[in-house]
């Protein structure tokens, strides 16, 4: 775990901190890469977080959302205590078993789902995986299947083309 004490900056409405180059290089070594999104973990003012380092306008940044630091948009300029390291834990989201079974029971929906762009598959799986009750899951699996078949909107989208 590497520590530093940056001041919160902002891009548009997004609070962030720059990660020092020496620390970035160590995280890159841990990750085995220095491109793309890099999953990290650490703490902000001793509160644990999981986040992703991203490169924007040529600089690597750690975005600070409100779950990581309460009222972060109102704290621009504040100096905080940050620790960071590469997070090797998988962040893959598994589809609910009921959704997998529903796709297995409907070959057309399964074919359409398989042909979706990866980000769209992830959006559907993430939505279903985060539902709180079995009733909500059942209702939304039916909606997802209907969406794939072009019968209704789902997750704020029209039928996939």
N, C-alpha and C positions, 0 to 999 in steps of 0.2 A: 504494500500500500504506500502510495506517495502523497505527501502533504504539501499544500501551498495556501496562501492567504490572499486571494484576488479581491478586487472590487467588482461588484456586479455592474455590467454594462447592458446596453439594449440595442437591438436591431429591430426597427419598427416597433412592435409591441412585445417582442420576445426577449426576456432577460437571459443573459448568458455570461460566462466567464471564459477568458482565454486560458488555455492550459499551457504552462511554460514548456518551451521546446525540450528541455532535458527530460521532463516527465513524459512528454509525448513520445520521445524516442524509446523510453523504457516500456511504455504501454504498447507501442508498435512491436517491439521485440517480443513481449509477452503474447501478443495477438498473432504474430507471424505475418503481419501485413501492415501496410501504411496507406491503404486506399479503401474506399467504400465506408460503410457504416461500421463502427467498432464498438461492440458492447462493452460497457464498463460498469463497475459498482464502486461504492465508496460511502462517504458521509459528507453532509453539509452541516456545519455547526453540531457535529456529533449525531445527526439523524441519518440513518442509512438510506441509500437510494440505489436504484438501478436505472441506467440511462444509456444512451448511445452517443458517442462522439461523432460529430459530422463536420465536414469541411464546407465552408461557405465563403465565397468571395476570396478564396485562396488561404483562408485561415481556419485552423481547427478550433471548434468551440464546443463548450459544454453548456447546453441550454438548461436553465433553471426554471422548472415549472412549479406551480403552486403546491403540488404534493411533495415536492422536495424541500421547499422553503415557503412557509406561509406568507401570503401577500407579496410574493417575489416581484411582481410588476411595480409595486410601490417602494421597493427597496433599492432602486438603481443608485449606484454610488456607494452603497454599504460594503464594507469589507467583511468577508466571511471566511470561515475555516473549511477547506475542502480536502478530502482524501479521495484518491482515485487509483484503480487498478483495472486491468483487463478482466472481464467476466467470461470465463470459459463455459459457464453453465448454458445449456441449450435453452433457447427462448422459443422453440417451436411450439405451436399451439396445435394440439391434437383435436380432430373433429369429434364431436360427441358421437358415441356408438350408435345412438338412435338415428343420427343423420346419415352415417355410413350405411346402416341397414336400409334406410329409406331410399338412398341412391341405388343400392343393390336391387331393390324391388322395382325400380323404374329405370330401365335401360336408357331411355331417351334422355332423361334428366342427368343420369350418370355420364353419358357421352358429352352432353353440353357442359356440365361442370368440369370435366376433364379438359375440355378445349378452352376454358376461360384463362385469361392472363393470370399469372401467379398472384398479383396484388388483389385481384377480384376474388379468387378462391380464399385467400387469407382473410379478406374483409368479411366474407360470409361465415367462415369458420370462427373467426374471432367473435363475431356478433353472437352466434349460437352458443359458443363456449362460455360466454359471460352472462348468460341468462340465469336467473336465480331460482326459478321453480320448474318442476317437471311440466306443469301445465303451459307455462310460457315457452318452454323448449318444444313441446309437442305442437303447439299452435304455430310457432315460427319455423319449424321444420316443414310443416305443410305449406306455409307461405314461401319458403325457399324453393321447394320443389315446383310450386306453381310459377314462381319467378323464372326458374330455369326453363320451364315449358312455355313461357311467354304469356301466362294467364293473368299475372298481376305484378305490381311493383313490389320491391323489397329493398331494404336498407337504403331507401331514398333514390332508388334507381329504376329505370325502365328495363325491360327485357334485354338480356345480352344479345348482341348481334353476331 
